[in-house]
Amino acid sequence: MTDRDANPDEDPRQQHAIAELAGQSGQPEDVVAEVYRTKLVQLSEGASVQDFLILLAARRTREALLDAAQARA
């Protein structure tokens, strides 16, 4: 994973994913970005192929945000 991949603030693809997730979940972007970074790091640690990490991190972030919302309801 490159430094750019580790820092979503510098990658327009990751910024877009975070903004989309924030809009879908109704959560502030800073909250979504924190969850996203955590998921990205977890996925990156064991990944031998880096090509789909943004997609996978976004999916895991969405799932985590939905789970949190359901737990509050």
N, C-alpha and C positions, 0 to 999 in steps of 0.2 A: 504494500500500500504506500502510495506517495504522500508527501506532506500535504499536497492539495486535497487528496482523498480524505485525509484525517481531519481536515478543517473545512467543513461544509460552507463556511462563510466565504471561502475563496473559490468555490466551484459552482458555477451557475446552474448546473444540472441538479446539484444537491439543494441549492437555494430554492429552485423551482419545486422540487419534491417536498421540501419543508413547508413552503407557502401553500401548496395544494393540500397537504395533510392538515395544516392549520385551518384552512377554509372548510374542509370536510368535517373536521372534528369540532370546530367552534372553540378550539383552544388557542391561546396566544402563541405566536411563532417561537418565542423564547422557550416555552415549555416543550413544544414539539421538537425544537432543535436539540434540546437536552436529551430527550428520549431517543431521538434519531441518532445522535452521536454515540450514545450508549450501545444501541443496537448495532451500529456500524462497527464499532470496536469489537464487540462480541463476535460478529460474523467474520471480521478480518483476521482475527487471531488464528483460526484454523483453516483459512481459505487458501487453497493452492491456485485457484482461478479467481481473479479479481473482477472479471468482466461484468458480473451481475450484482455486485454488492449494493449499489445504489437502489436497485429494484427490490432486492431482498430486505435491505434495511428499511425502506419505505413500507413494505408490507408488514414487517414485524412491528414497526412504529405504529401503524394504523391499528393493528391487533391490540397492542398494549394500551393505546388510547381508548379504544372501544371497550376493552375489559375494565379499565378504570372508570369509564362513564357508567357502565352497567353496575359496577360495584357501588357507586354513589346513589344509583336510582333505587 
